[in-house]
Amino acid sequence: MDANERMPGDAEAAAAVAGMQDVYGRPLPSVGDWISWHSADGIRSGRIEAISGDVHLVMQKDGTLANVSPSQIARA
């Protein structure tokens, strides 16, 4: 969105959301979301295919699956 598409109050609403995320935390990603995570080999990324308990099953760019825990997920 650029300055020509902004409506009155958009900046205030965005600041309120950012403030609430700082206080209450960011929601965990869900199935279909693209995520990046920390692995022993560095930062990896992929799309969440399934979630079982605390394990996210992620399809990596190379077509392999990875088990990712919430603590590994990189936060923006």
Beta strands, then each sheet from edge to edge (+ up, - down):
strand 1: 34-39
strand 2: 42-52
strand 3: 55-60
strand 4: 65-68
sheet 1: 1+ 2- 3+ 4-
end
